[in-house]
Structures are given as C-alpha cells and as structure tokens.
Amino acid sequence: MSQQLTRSSDRIVAGVAGGIAKYLNVDASIVRIITFLLVAFTGIGPILYIAAWLLLPEETSGKTGLDALTGGVKKAKSSYDNTKIHNADDLR
C-alpha cells in the first residue's frame, strides 16, 4: 500500500514541509530549507505553499485547510434557526 501525502503534525507553519519530508522519507529540515528558498526567491513559492495547505489533509484528522476555512460557515448555517420569526424590534 502506498503512503498518502498529508500535512504532518511535525510542523512549524502548517505542516506542509513536514508532510512532504515524511512522504519522500527525507529529513524535514532539508524540505523546509528548499521551501523557504522557493518562498523567498520565487513568485510561485507562496502560491504553492498555500495551495498545499488548502488541499493536503492533516495526517491525524484528515481535514484540509479548506475545511478549516469553510467549517465556521457550515457551523453558522447549521445553527441558524430559520423557523424563528425575526422582528426589527429585536435589533434594538
């Protein structure tokens, strides 16, 4: 069975570099240095890191960064009571 690419709990920022290091079976420091160089000296580095954070699931919970961003919206929608009658006087 092949190993899945996930974000690691061994993290400094979002676990992307740690997850890539674990997947490639290399030291996390090497991946972090390469990631830093990409982020610091290229225009594509930050975009790739953010995309990886949004799309890669965490190794423990399986949630992605996108889930973390949209989870609050889902919770707010599910807690809204649409059967309640709202009056303008309630705002005063």
Secondary structure, DSSP 8 states (H G I E B T S, - for coil): ------B-SS-SSSSHHHHHHHHHTS-HHHHHHHHHHHHHH-SSHHHHHHHHHHHS-BTTT---HHHHHHHHHHHHHHH--TTS---GGGG-
